[in-house]
Structure formats: C-alpha cells, structure tokens
C-alpha cells in the first residue's frame, strides 16, 4: 500500500473537495481526512487534511502552488479594475 502524506490543510469539507477535484483532474489520487477530533453531534465542518501518495507529493505541491498563484493574479486584477475609474 502506498503511503499517503499531507499536501494541504483545508478549512472545511467544501474547500477540501475543491482541492481534491483539482488534483484528480491532473491525475493525482487524493484522500481526505478530518484534521481534528470533533464531537459526534457537532454540525460545523471540520478542517480537512488533503492527502496524496508520497510519490505524487512534489507534483501535487507544484500543481496547487500554480493554482493558488493564478487565483492571486485574478484577484489582483479584479481589485485593480475596481479601483480604476
């Protein structure tokens, strides 16, 4: 069995599933795991660990880094458009 390692920590299940979809679209297997113990009756989403096979860690880090960089660029452009008259 391939050892799974953490590539990211998501604030909630929705964010974790979005990261998982990005990884899977690039052909990188991933799993989610709750990052903290939670009371069984709690209704809030708990932070999630996003895990990938150890052999895919570098590729996953590179991919997620590129995605985050692209998002920052889009946000910067959006902000600039709002500030320009």
Secondary structure, 3 states (H helix, E strand, C coil): CCCEEEEEEECCHHHHHHHHHHHHHCCCCEEEEECCCCCCCCCCCCCEEEEEEHHHHHHHHHHHHHHHHHHHHHHHHHHHHHHCC
